[in-house]
Amino acid sequence: MNIKIKRDLLLKPLSNVSGIVEKRHTLPILSNLLLEGEVGVLKFTATDLEVQISLSIQADITEPFKTTIAARKLFDITRALPEESILDIQINEPKVTVKAQKSRFNLQTLPSKDYPVMVKNEEEAISFIVAQNQLKSLLKQVDFSMAQQDIRYYLNGLLFEVDGKKINIVGTDGHRLSFTSTSLKEAKEKTQTIIPRKTILELTKLLGDDEQPTVISITKNQVTFKFNDIDLITKVIDGKFPDYHRVIPVGHSNVFDVDRVTLLSAMQRASILSNEKYRGIRMVIEENNLKLISSNSEQEQAEEEIEINYSGPGIDIGFNVTYLIDVLVNIQFDTLTFAFNDSTSSCLITIPNNNDYKYVVMPMRI
């Protein structure tokens, strides 16, 4: 069986599916891609048993076939070949030969019948559509708040909550929480599901920057995302996500607006002299003035001042500066609103005249 295909046509799908392939896996076949040929179509599938990505491209194929081939090796070979190359892929189980110009590579295959394809759950799903650029933007507004390898496994992902005509997406690591929301065209029954961190990071890479649709279907133990030629199936995290409503403060009355870029630049400068381990920064809020103060164990200190429109009581409060920089980098709005109660309670960051985004960060003692 022979396939001839342009290098550039092969590179993008290989890049898209190879991201979830683990370098070291207890099952050797999970280092491979499943390649399936049908007349005129070449389909790629990669899985790590938790998430699976499939996509198809048009190709000059005259008869059906199935094989599996080392994902990383095929991707690296394709990427290393000259841009205008045409690859001649010859499939003779248990080997695949890849030829291009004067290059030739012999690769081992593993039987396609052993490839653990995740099957779509056929039970009744809650389905809705979100534009790709909108979903990508929503994920970027909250994904930095996910936990990484926390023993509270339900924090290592994002909560997707469908509630009537709203989809709410929430991430928290126990120190800070991000909430974002958007409207759906049709009301759906209420459901909550936790999507794993790895799936979220892959989705963010794969989604386009246009308004093409993403069809999201949620069942009890699985979520699928369909967009462009990509089919992504993921298992969900079985657990109870914290009640985020209790974390988001209501009634913080000491409020000021601030230019995001100005504050971000000042935070980044002040953070240079913060303690490397604790990353603490003090926010000293006084009438029409915000001071950022950081210091470290070498007795070095940085101080930044920003003019703000504020007339409430003085507040001196400490935070992990990384948590503040994260939100300032990822929220692409010119102005943000900071709300405080006192120097011991959480800070609420929102977007003026917009109830669809909330970021809560807990203070730290400095």
C-alpha positions in Angstrom: 0.0 0.0 0.0 1.5 3.4 -1.1 0.5 6.9 -0.1 2.0 10.0 -1.7 1.4 13.2 0.3 2.9 16.7 0.5 5.1 17.3 3.5 3.2 20.5 4.5 -0.1 18.8 4.2 1.0 16.1 6.7 2.9 18.3 9.2 -0.1 20.2 10.7 -2.3 17.1 11.5 0.7 15.3 12.9 1.5 18.3 15.1 -2.1 18.5 16.2 -2.5 14.8 17.3 1.0 14.2 18.6 0.6 16.6 21.6 -1.2 14.0 23.7 1.2 11.1 23.0 3.1 10.3 26.1 6.9 9.8 25.6 7.1 7.1 28.2 4.1 4.8 28.6 3.5 1.4 30.1 1.7 0.4 26.9 4.1 0.8 24.0 1.3 1.1 21.5 0.2 4.4 23.1 3.4 6.0 21.7 2.0 5.3 18.2 -0.6 6.9 16.0 -3.4 4.9 14.5 -3.4 5.6 10.7 -6.5 4.7 8.8 -6.9 5.0 5.1 -10.2 5.1 3.2 -10.7 6.1 -0.4 -9.5 9.7 -0.7 -9.2 10.2 3.1 -6.3 9.6 5.7 -7.4 9.6 9.3 -5.0 10.1 12.3 -5.9 9.1 15.9 -3.9 9.5 19.1 -4.9 8.7 22.6 -3.4 8.3 26.2 -6.6 6.5 27.3 -7.9 9.7 29.0 -8.2 11.9 25.9 -8.3 11.1 22.2 -7.8 13.3 19.2 -8.8 12.2 15.7 -8.7 14.2 12.5 -8.9 13.5 8.8 -7.3 15.0 5.7 -7.8 14.4 2.0 -5.2 12.1 0.5 -4.6 10.0 -2.7 -5.6 6.7 -1.3 -7.2 4.0 -3.4 -7.8 1.1 -1.0 -8.5 0.9 2.8 -5.8 0.1 5.3 -5.0 0.4 9.0 -1.7 0.5 10.9 0.0 2.2 13.8 3.3 4.0 13.7 5.5 5.9 16.2 4.0 9.3 16.5 7.0 11.3 17.6 9.3 9.7 15.0 6.9 10.3 12.1 6.4 13.9 13.2 10.2 14.5 13.6 10.9 13.0 10.2 8.2 15.0 8.5 9.3 18.2 10.2 13.0 17.7 9.3 12.4 17.1 5.6 12.6 20.1 3.1 9.4 22.2 2.8 8.5 21.2 -0.8 9.1 17.5 -0.2 6.6 14.8 -1.3 6.5 11.9 1.1 6.1 8.4 -0.3 4.8 6.2 2.5 4.8 2.5 1.8 3.0 0.2 4.3 4.2 -3.4 4.4 3.4 -4.7 7.9 5.2 -4.9 10.2 7.2 -2.0 8.6 6.4 1.4 7.1 8.9 3.0 4.7 8.9 6.7 4.4 10.8 8.1 1.3 11.3 11.7 0.2 13.9 12.8 -2.3 17.1 10.9 -1.3 15.9 10.2 2.3 14.6 6.9 3.3 13.3 5.7 6.8 12.2 2.3 7.9 9.8 2.3 10.9 8.3 -0.5 12.9 4.6 -0.8 13.2 2.3 -2.4 15.8 -0.9 -4.2 15.0 -3.9 -1.8 14.5 -6.2 -4.3 16.1 -4.4 -3.7 19.5 -4.9 0.1 19.4 -7.2 1.1 22.3 -9.6 3.4 20.5 -11.9 5.4 22.9 -15.5 4.8 21.8 -18.0 7.7 21.9 -20.6 7.4 24.6 -23.9 6.9 22.8 -26.1 7.9 25.8 -28.2 11.1 25.6 -25.9 14.1 25.5 -26.3 17.8 26.4 -25.0 19.5 23.2 -24.4 23.1 22.4 -22.3 25.3 20.1 -19.7 27.9 20.9 -17.5 29.7 18.4 -13.9 28.5 18.4 -12.4 32.0 19.1 -14.9 32.5 21.9 -14.2 29.1 23.6 -10.5 29.7 23.2 -10.8 33.1 24.9 -12.9 31.7 27.7 -10.4 28.9 28.4 -7.5 31.3 28.5 -9.4 33.5 31.0 -9.5 30.7 33.5 -7.0 27.9 32.7 -4.1 29.4 34.6 -6.1 28.9 37.8 -6.2 25.1 37.5 -4.2 23.1 40.0 -1.3 21.0 38.8 -1.0 17.4 40.3 -3.0 18.4 43.4 -4.0 15.5 45.6 -7.5 17.0 45.4 -7.7 15.5 41.9 -11.0 17.4 41.2 -9.0 20.6 41.1 -6.7 19.4 38.3 -9.1 20.6 35.6 -11.9 23.0 34.8 -15.5 22.9 35.8 -17.9 23.2 32.9 -21.4 24.1 34.2 -24.3 24.4 31.9 -27.1 26.3 33.6 -30.1 27.2 31.4 -28.9 29.6 28.8 -25.4 30.0 30.4 -22.2 28.1 30.2 -19.9 28.8 33.2 -16.3 27.7 33.3 -14.4 27.8 36.6 -10.9 26.9 37.7 -9.3 27.0 41.1 -6.2 25.7 42.9 -7.4 26.5 46.4 -5.4 29.9 46.5 -7.3 31.7 43.7 -10.4 31.1 41.6 -11.3 32.2 38.0 -14.9 32.3 36.8 -16.0 33.1 33.3 -19.4 32.8 31.6 -21.1 33.2 28.2 -24.7 32.9 26.9 -26.0 30.0 24.9 -28.7 30.3 22.2 -30.9 27.7 23.8 -31.6 26.8 27.4 -30.2 23.4 28.5 -30.7 21.4 31.6 -28.3 22.0 34.5 -25.2 19.9 34.5 -21.7 20.0 35.9 -18.6 18.2 34.6 -14.9 18.5 35.3 -12.6 18.4 32.3 -9.0 17.3 32.9 -6.1 19.8 32.7 -4.4 18.0 29.8 -7.5 18.2 27.7 -7.9 21.9 28.4 -4.3 22.6 27.4 -4.6 20.6 24.2 -7.9 22.3 23.3 -6.4 25.8 23.8 -3.7 24.8 21.3 -6.0 23.3 18.7 -8.9 25.8 18.7 -8.8 28.4 15.9 -9.1 32.2 16.1 -12.2 32.4 13.9 -15.9 32.1 14.5 -16.2 28.5 13.2 -18.4 26.4 15.4 -17.3 24.0 18.2 -19.9 21.4 19.0 -19.6 20.4 22.7 -21.5 17.3 23.8 -21.5 16.3 27.5 -22.5 12.9 28.8 -22.1 11.4 32.3 -18.4 10.3 31.9 -17.3 11.8 28.6 -17.2 15.1 26.8 -16.6 15.5 23.0 -15.5 18.6 21.1 -16.0 18.7 17.3 -14.4 21.5 15.3 -12.9 21.8 11.9 -11.8 18.2 11.0 -11.0 17.4 14.7 -12.8 15.1 17.0 -11.6 15.3 20.6 -13.0 12.9 23.2 -12.1 13.2 26.8 -12.9 11.3 30.0 -14.1 13.6 32.8 -12.8 13.8 36.4 -15.1 12.0 38.8 -15.4 14.2 41.8 -17.3 17.1 43.4 -16.0 20.5 42.4 -16.0 23.1 45.3 -19.1 25.4 45.5 -17.5 28.4 43.8 -20.5 30.6 44.7 -19.3 30.6 48.3 -15.8 31.7 47.3 -16.8 34.7 45.2 -17.3 37.6 47.6 -20.3 39.8 47.5 -20.3 43.4 49.0 -16.6 44.3 48.9 -17.1 48.0 49.1 -13.5 49.4 48.8 -13.1 49.6 45.0 -10.9 51.2 42.4 -10.4 50.8 38.7 -6.8 50.6 37.3 -5.2 50.4 33.9 -4.3 46.8 33.3 -1.0 47.3 31.4 0.2 50.0 33.9 -0.4 47.7 36.8 1.1 44.7 35.0 4.3 46.6 34.3 4.6 47.8 37.8 3.9 44.3 39.3 6.5 42.7 37.0 9.2 45.3 38.1 8.3 45.0 41.8 8.3 41.2 41.6 12.0 41.2 40.6 13.0 41.7 44.2 10.3 39.6 45.8 11.3 36.5 47.8 11.9 33.7 45.3 10.1 31.1 47.4 7.1 33.0 48.7 6.7 35.6 45.8 5.0 38.0 48.2 4.0 41.6 47.3 2.3 44.2 49.5 -0.4 46.4 48.1 -0.7 49.5 50.2 -3.9 51.3 49.2 -4.4 54.9 50.3 -6.4 57.9 49.0 -5.8 58.1 45.2 -2.6 56.1 45.6 -1.6 52.4 45.2 1.9 51.3 46.4 3.4 48.0 45.5 6.2 46.9 47.8 8.3 43.8 47.7 11.4 42.6 49.6 13.6 39.5 49.9 15.9 37.8 52.4 18.9 39.9 51.2 17.1 43.0 52.6 16.5 44.4 49.1 13.3 46.2 48.4 11.3 47.5 45.4 8.6 50.1 45.5 6.2 51.2 42.8 3.5 53.9 42.9 0.4 54.2 40.8 -2.3 57.0 40.9 -5.8 55.6 41.4 -9.2 57.1 42.0 -9.8 55.8 45.5 -11.3 57.4 48.6 -11.9 54.5 51.0 -10.0 53.5 54.1 -6.3 52.6 54.0 -5.6 48.9 53.3 -2.3 47.1 53.6 -2.6 43.6 52.1 -0.2 40.9 50.8 -0.5 38.6 47.9 1.5 36.0 45.9 2.5 38.3 43.0 2.4 35.4 40.5 -1.3 35.1 41.1 -1.9 38.8 40.3 0.5 38.8 37.2 -1.4 35.7 35.8 -4.7 37.5 35.7 -3.2 40.7 34.3 -1.5 38.8 31.5 -4.5 36.7 30.5 -7.4 39.1 30.7 -7.3 41.3 27.6 -9.3 44.3 28.8 -7.8 47.8 29.2 -9.3 48.4 32.7 -9.9 46.1 35.6 -11.8 46.7 38.9 -10.2 45.7 42.2 -12.5 45.2 45.2 -11.5 44.7 48.8 -13.1 44.4 52.2 -10.1 44.7 54.5 -6.5 43.5 54.8 -7.5 39.9 55.8 -10.1 39.0 53.2 -9.9 38.0 49.6 -9.5 40.4 46.6 -12.1 40.3 43.8 -11.0 41.4 40.3 -13.6 42.0 37.7 -14.1 43.8 34.3 -16.0 47.1 34.5 -19.7 46.7 33.4 -19.2 43.0 32.8 -20.6 40.3 35.2 -19.3 37.5 33.1 -15.8 37.4 34.6 -14.6 37.2 38.2 -11.2 36.4 39.7 -10.7 35.9 43.4 -7.3 35.7 45.1 -6.7 34.9 48.8 -4.3 37.2 50.7 -1.0 36.0 52.2 0.7 37.2 55.4 3.9 39.1 54.6 
